[in-house]
Amino acid sequence: MAIPEEQLETWSHQGAPGPSRATYASVKKVLEDQAAPFADKYPEIFLQGSYANDTNVARDSDVDVVVYIETAFAHDARTLAVDQYQAFERAYPGAASYSYNQYKQDVTRWLTQKYGQGVRAGRKAIYIPAGHDRRECDVLPAIEYRYYYRFNNIADQSYAKGICFYLPDGTQIVNFPKQHSDNCTAKHQATNSWFKRTVRVYKNMRNYIVDRNLLQDGVAPSYFIEGMLHNVPNDMFGGSFDATFVATFNYIVSADRSEFRCANGIHRLLGDSHVTWPAANCQTYIAALGRLWNNWR
């Protein structure tokens, strides 16, 4: 028996935004304080994740904030042609004097000073516990990342601007959150406002089966669900939630998912890197959705 339209419609609703707005406003004000030890780096503060993309559901509790600086940048210029990389090295000699590790330490100390000893630095982000009128929050210190297409000289270069950060073991993680958000918004508009509602349906279905121990938590992160649905043709969204789920699900099942791209349009969706979704996890999630749909009571 298929899941009723009424249930799908309920699952399409956005979670209450009030506490997340208050959380972001509080943390942004602290990070932009001119007394912060990194204030001279002119940090840019912005949201990423479900709240930034308007795909949050009632289950989403924490807020993901990026504190990003451009005074240092990482890059993939070594992948350019030899002559272009040599031109790049001539244009940008030497390394930045302000290391990423120092930056993260400065942000952690400042947030601890403002929010107390409950603040702790994790492998990726800095955790701020919930407080009065404030949700839990993860703050990610990040620097600029340049994904180069061309470099002849400073006046003649082309690159996609993203963010990067480093794990304690030195592993570099690269993301393109603004491209992801912009492309999700464009997809939402191109599907007559069905895309983000459909993402919420898929996320709530995931939460439903996780709660019943039919899927392990963490197998299907929201970021990858958004990316997966971003690859579905626009004409498969709309009409009803029942029709939209059937059309999008059947497309995903039958498509060559190895060709899917993340919503940022840069990374592949499936793979073995830190920025891709393991193909086995994607398949496990899809199979669990199919069982839920076919065995609904």
N, C-alpha and C positions, 0 to 999 in steps of 0.2 A: 504494500500500500504506500502510495506517495505521500510526502509530507504536505499537509493542507496549506492552501494559499494563506490563510490567516496566520499560521505559525511562521511562514516564511516572511510575511509582511512585518510581523512583530520583530523578527530577527534582523530586519533591515534598518531598524531605528538606531540613531546615533546616541551614544551615552551622554549623560548630562555633562555639559562643558564647564559649568560654573567653577567647581573646585580646581580644575586644571588651569583655568584662566588666572585664578588667584595665585596658584603656585608659580606659574610662569612669570607673572608680574613681580612677585616677591624675589624670585631668584635672579631675574633680569636686572632688577634694581641693584641688588648686591653685587653682581658681576660687573656692572657699569660704574660702580662707585669709583670716583677719582682717587680714593685712598688705597685702592687695591694695588698690590705689588706688580701687577701686570698691566696697569692702566695705560702706561706709555706705549704699549703695543697696540692700542686702539682695538680692543676685541669687538667682534660682531657677535651678537647673541641671537640665536633663532631656535625654533622648535624643529625636531625631526620626529618621525614615527607616526603613530596612529592619530594623535591629536593634531599634528601639523597637517596631516593629509585628510582630516575629517572622516576617517574610517574607524574611529574609536567606537567601541561597544561598551555596554554596562560593565563588563568584566575588566576592562582596561583600567588600571588604578594608578600606575606611575606615569610621570611626565618626563620626556627625553629632551634635554636642552643641550645645545651645542654652544660652546664658547670658543670662537674661531679667530685666529690671527693670521695675517698675511705677511708679517715681518720676517717670517721664515717660511720656506716652501720646500717640499719634496717633489720628485719628478721621475718620469721614465725616459728622459732624454737619451739615455744610453741605447735605446732601441731605434733611434733615428739613424739615417745613413751616416757614415763616418764623417763626411765633410760637414754635415749639419751639427753633429755632436761636437765637433771641434769648434765650430762657430759658437755653439751654446757655451762651451767651457770658457771661451775668450770673453763672452759677454757677462758671465756669472762666475768669476773666479772666487775660490775660497768658500768656506762654510759659514753658516749663520752662527753668531756668538751665543745666541740664546737657545739652548737645547730643549727638545721636547720634554725630557725628564724634569728639567728645572721648571718648565712652564707648568706641568701637571702638579709638581710639588707646591708651587706658588698658589695655584688655584685651590688645592686641597687645604692648605693652611688658612687661606682667606675664608673659605666656606666653613671651616671648623670654628674659626673666630666668630663668625656670624651666626651659625646654627648649632654649635655645641659639639660635644664629643661623640654624638651619634653619627656624625659624618665620617665616612670611611672610603678610602680609595680602593677600587676593585681593579681587576685585570684591564678593563676597558674604561669604565666611567667612574665618577665619584658619586657615591650614594648619599642623599640627604633624606633623613627620615621624615615621616609625616609630622605635621605640627598643627597649630591652631589655624583652621581654615586653609590648610595646605596639604596636598597629597604628597606621597613619596615622590622623589625626583632623582633622576640620574643626570649628572652634568658631565658632558664629554669634552675635555679640552682637545682641540684639534688645530692643525696647521693647514695651510693651503697645499693642495696637490695639483700638479699639472700633468695631464695626460696628453702628450705631444703628438700632433699630426705633422708639424713642419717647423723648422727653425733655420732661417737664413741669417737673420740678425734681429735685434730687438724690435725694429720697425716692421719686420716681415716674419712673423711667427704665428702659429695657430695651435691652440690647445684647448681641451676641455678642463674647466676648473672644478676641482672637487675638494674633498677634505681628507686628511689622513691622521692617524694616531698610531701609537706603538704599544704592543703588549709588553709585559715585564721582561720577556725573553728576547725582545728586540724585533719581533715579528711586526711588519708594517701592515696596517689595515687601511684600505682605500675605499671611500664611499663618495657617492654623488647625490646627496640628499636633495639639493635644490632642483636638479634635473628630474629626479624621481617625483618630487612633489608637483612640479610644473607639468610633467607628462601625465600624471594621474588626473590632474585637474582638466587637462585637454581631453583626456579619454572620457571623463565624466561628462563634459560638454558635448562631445561627439556622440555619446550614447543617450542623449536626452535625459541626463541626470540619473541613469541607471547604474553606472559603473560602481560608484562608491557604495550605493545601497546593496549591490550584489556582493561586494567585498565583505560588507558587514554580515550578510547572510552566511557566507562561507566561513567567516571567523566564528560566528555564533554556533554554527554546526560543529566546527572543530571543538569549541568549548564544551558543547553538549556531550560529545563522545569522549573527550578527555575526562570529564566529570564522572563518567560511567566506566572508566578504565578500559575503554575500547580503543584508545589511542594514547600513546605516551606523550606527556607534556613536553613541549620543545621540539617535536617532530615537524610541526608546520608553523613557523614564525609568521607573524602578520606581514612582514616585509615581503616574504616570498609568495604569500597568497596574493598580495596586490600585484606582484610581478607576473605571476602565472595568469591571472585574469586580464592583465594588460595585453597579453598576446592573443586574446580571443577577438575575432573580428567584431566590429561595432554592431553589425546587423543582427547579432545573436543576443543582444540585450534589448529588453523591452516587451511590452504586451502585458505580461503578468510575471510574478515571481516564479511561478511554476514553470512557465515557458522559458524564462530566462535561465533558470537553473538547469533544466533539461538540455537546452541548446548549448550553454557554456560547458557543462560537464561532458556532454558527448563529444564536443570539439576537443577538449583537453585530453580525453581518453584516447581518441583516434589520431591526434596530431603527432608529428615528430617533435617531441618536447626537447630534444637535444638542440633544436634550432631556436628555442625560446630565449629571449633576452630579458634581463631585469627591466623594470619600468624606467630606469635611468637611461636605457638605450645603449649602454656602453658595455656592461658585463653580460656574459651568458648567465641565464637563470640557474642552470644545473651544472654541477661540477664538484671538484674536490678542494677548492680554495676556500679561504676565509670569507669570501664575499659571494659564494654561490651556495645553492641548495643541493645537498646530496640527492642524486636521482632516486635512490632507494627510499629516502624519506618522503619525497614527493609522491612516489608510487604508493607507499603505505597510507598516506593521507587520502589520496584519491580512492583507494580501495575501501577505506573506512567510510568515506562519504557515500559511496555506492551502497554499502551494506546498510547504512542508516536510512537512505532513501527507500530501499526495497523492503526494509523490515520495520517501517514505522508503525507504531500502534497508537 
